[in-house]
Amino acid sequence: MPSPPPTARECRSCGKSYPPEVYVCPICRNILVTPGTRAKTPGWIIGLLVAIIALLAIYAAVLAYQVLVLHRF
């Protein structure tokens, strides 16, 4: 079954009609529809990245200790 053709809507600011795919009124430049917001990054991904960065920092500290202390540089 074909979808019905989109109907024109009216701007709340100036009252003129506009097509449904428009985000800003072509007459008064009023913002008509706010685009959807981006999805937030899940907390477990942020936690995983923090853990990886912490492990890399510990590894770098161990390597620095081995080079500077054990090899007496």
C-alpha positions as CSV (number, residue, x, y, z in Angstrom):
1,M,0.0,0.0,0.0
2,P,1.6,3.3,-1.0
3,S,2.1,5.9,1.7
4,P,0.0,9.1,1.5
5,P,1.8,12.2,0.1
6,P,3.3,14.4,2.8
7,T,1.1,17.3,3.8
8,A,2.3,20.9,4.2
9,R,2.5,22.2,7.7
10,E,2.2,25.7,9.1
11,C,4.9,27.8,10.8
12,R,4.0,28.7,14.4
13,S,5.8,32.1,14.0
14,C,4.5,33.5,10.7
15,G,1.6,31.1,9.8
16,K,2.9,30.2,6.3
17,S,2.9,26.6,5.1
18,Y,6.1,24.7,4.5
19,P,7.0,21.2,3.3
20,P,7.5,18.5,6.0
21,E,11.2,17.9,5.1
22,V,12.2,21.5,6.0
23,Y,13.8,22.3,9.3
24,V,13.7,26.2,9.0
25,C,10.8,28.3,7.8
26,P,11.7,29.7,4.4
27,I,9.8,32.9,5.1
28,C,10.7,34.0,8.7
29,R,13.7,31.7,9.3
30,N,12.2,30.3,12.5
31,I,13.5,26.9,13.5
32,L,10.7,24.4,12.9
33,V,12.0,21.0,13.9
34,T,14.9,20.2,16.1
35,P,16.9,17.4,14.6
36,G,17.3,14.3,16.8
37,T,20.2,14.2,19.3
38,R,23.1,11.7,19.0
39,A,23.0,8.6,21.1
40,K,25.3,8.7,24.2
41,T,28.3,6.4,24.4
42,P,27.5,3.5,26.8
43,G,29.2,3.7,30.1
44,W,31.0,0.3,29.7
45,I,32.8,1.5,26.6
46,I,34.1,4.6,28.5
47,G,35.1,2.4,31.4
48,L,36.9,0.0,29.1
49,L,38.8,2.9,27.5
50,V,39.8,4.3,30.9
51,A,41.1,0.8,31.9
52,I,43.1,0.4,28.7
53,I,44.7,3.9,29.2
54,A,45.5,3.1,32.9
55,L,47.1,-0.2,31.9
56,L,49.2,1.5,29.2
57,A,50.3,4.1,31.8
58,I,51.3,1.4,34.2
59,Y,53.2,-0.5,31.4
60,A,55.0,2.7,30.5
61,A,56.0,3.3,34.1
62,V,57.3,-0.3,34.4
63,L,59.4,0.2,31.3
64,A,60.7,3.5,32.5
65,Y,61.7,1.9,35.8
66,Q,63.5,-1.0,34.1
67,V,65.4,1.4,31.8
68,L,66.3,4.0,34.4
69,V,66.8,2.0,37.6
70,L,67.8,-1.5,36.6
71,H,70.1,-0.4,33.8
72,R,71.4,2.6,35.9
73,F,70.9,5.4,33.3
